[in-house]
Amino acid sequence: MLYIIGLGLGDEKDITLRGLEAVRKCEKVYIEAYTSLLSFGLSTDGISTLEKLYETPVTVADREMVEEKADAILSEARLSDVAFLVVGDPFGATTHSDLVVRAKKLGVQVQVVYNASVMNAVGICGLQLYRYGETVSIPFFTETWRPDSFYEKIQGNRSLGLHTLCLLDIRVKEPSFESLCRGKKQYEPPRFMTINTAIEQLLEVEQIRGESAFNEDTDCVGFARLGSEDQMIVAGTMRQLQKVDFGEPLHCLVIVGKTHPVEEEMLDFYKLKDDIHPKNNNEAA
């Protein structure tokens, strides 16, 4: 059996009882390490924290292992119980759906254990989940690569009055371009996009496109470390949020569409006041 188990958003304790029972009976346990991270990251101490609670060794599975060596994981699952741990919910990233498809084609049984993800946790700010449009990803721009396909999706959502969840880029164990050219992989330091960088890039694209999908006065909500004890939730315009220090990763951003009075009442708890520089909004939550 291949168990694909959601870990939730905070720390090792957010795993469900069903998920914990499955992990403890598996002969091999992997944790996916590139679509998201738990609050303590994936350092040696962080993995030790997981292993202490789960009572079993945990192997970090980076992008290369999952995308290039998935057959080895699935071969193990044909002979024994294997757990594949995913931060958030198992289907929050398309690569995990691909893993299920490949498993089923090989005749490997799959059992999924669900958990909270950023896709539903953003509801804490008061914007109703059924009033969201298509989710977009904002990648890091480089000098030669500045993709803007997210622009049309945001524009389409806002034309319908819908909110847009923007997932911000995470770069973990990414090979540098120079090392690829030399044929020997060397990895860049981990990078996590901040809300400030995301807004800077969004406004840059708007300036180039000039189709008024959004501007500096567009209302947004910034989230940092969602699901953790020190989570931070701040509502304000793009201009206001650019000045806020949201602290450690992970960050995400919601571009607000047309709001209902009930949404506005809840959202008001998180609105940035000119004389306040928030550190966290957990009490308001």
Secondary structure, DSSP 8 states (H G I E B T S, - for coil): -EEEEE-BSSSGGGS-HHHHHHHHH-SEEEEE-SS---TTTTSHHHHHHHHHHHTS--EEE-HHHHHHSHHHHHHHHHHS-EEEEESB-TTSSHHHHHHHHHHHHTT--EEEE----HHHHGGGGS--GGGB---EEE----SS----THHHHHHHHHHTT-BEEEEE-EESS-B-HHHHHHTS--B---EE--HHHHHHHHHHHHHHH-S-S--TT-EEEEEESTTSTT-EEEEEEHHHHTT----SS-EEEEE--S--HHHHHHHGGGB--TT---S--TTT-
